[in-house]
Amino acid sequence: MTETKKTIDELIDSIGSLTVTELAELVKALKEKFNITAQAYAPVAAASAPSGASTTTAQEETKTDFVVTLVSVGDKKIQVLKELRALTNLGLKEAKDIIDKTPAVIKEDASKEEAEKIKAKLEEVGAKVEIK
């Protein structure tokens, strides 16, 4: 085993032992360190997919990862902010930035159940959410 492979395996083991909160902090730190924005790594496969109803239906049936997007906040901005923070474990500034820059991606690679849960919770407090 090469030294690089060994180092990578050790890093993967370290990451695997982190809690969800620690993982969220790690992701945030990496985004800041490498100046990554949601638009920088948003999926673009839909743009290159062939058009047509049959292909769209087939993609939706096999799709397992969804992108949840906050389209609008509505009248209850503070309640939406609180709910967004509770659902995503974001800090106040990060959650406020998402709300101020709508439409904005809330969660990428979410399962269908998780995406539906996020959408339902945010729509309860007046926000408009899309799942793609």
N, C-alpha and C positions, 0 to 999 in steps of 0.2 A: 504494500500500500504506500502510495506516495505521501510525502509530508503534507502537501496541500489537501489531499483527500482526507487525511487524518484530522487536520484542522477543521475542515468543513464538517466532518462527522461529529466532532466535539462541539462545534457551534450549534449544530442541529439538536444534539442532546441537551445542551443548555437551554435552547429556546423551548424545547419540548417540556421542560420542567417549570416554565413560567406560568403564573396565574393569568387569567383573562385580563385583569387590570394591568398587570405587568406587560402583557403582550400589547395592549392598547398604547401604553406609554412608549414601548419600543417602536411601534409603527409610527407614532407621532414624532419621536426623535429622529427616526430615519427619514421621514418626509421633510423635516426641517433641515437636517444635515445635508441632504441631497437636493433640496429645493424642489420637491415633488408636489404637484397640485393634482386635484381630482381629475382635471381635464387631461393631464399628462399621461395617465394610465387608464383612462376610460376605454371600454371596449369599442372597437370600430368595426367589428365583424358584420354588423347589421348593414353598414353602408356598402359592403362589397357583396352581400348576399343577393342572389337573383330574385327579381320581383315575381309575384304571383301568389294567389291564395293558397294553392296546395303546398308550396314550399314554406310559407309562413306557418301554416297549421302544423306541418311536420316539425318545424323548429320549435314551436311552442310546446308540443307534446314531449319532445326530448330535452328541452331546456331544464337545467337543474340549478343554474345560478342566475339570479335576478339583480337588477340595479334599481334601487329605490331612490326616487328623485322628489325633492320638495319643490312643488311648482309655485305655490303661493301660501302665504301665512294666514291671511284672513284678518279678522278684527281682534283676535285674542293672541297677540304677539307674545306676551309674557307666558301664557299657558302653553303655547306651542314651544317656546324656548325651554321651559321646565320639562315638558314631555320629551323633547328631543334629547336633552341632556340625560334624562333617565334611561332612554332607550339605547343611547350610543356611548355612554360614559365619556362624553366630550367635556372639556372645560367650558367655562362660561364664554370666554372669548371665541373659541372655535365654533360653538353652537350659535353665537350671535352672528359670526361671520357667515355661516351657512344661511341663516334667516335673512340677513341683509343682502345676500347675493343670489336670491332665488331667480330662476330655477337653479338648484344645486343638488349634487349627488349626496345622499345621506349615507347610503350603504351599498357597497358593491359585493358581488359574489354571495348574496343572501339566498337562503333556501326559500322556496315558495311560501312555506309556513311563516318563516321569519319576516319576509317581505310583507305578507298579508297582515301580520301582527303590527308591524311598524305603521303601515298605512292606516289600519283601523284606529290605533291609538292617536295618531296625529289628526285624523279626520274628526275624531270625537271632540277635539278642542278647536276645530274650525280651519285647519290647514287643508290644502289640496295636495295630494301625493299621487305620483305615477309609478307604476312598476313596469319595467321593460326587461 
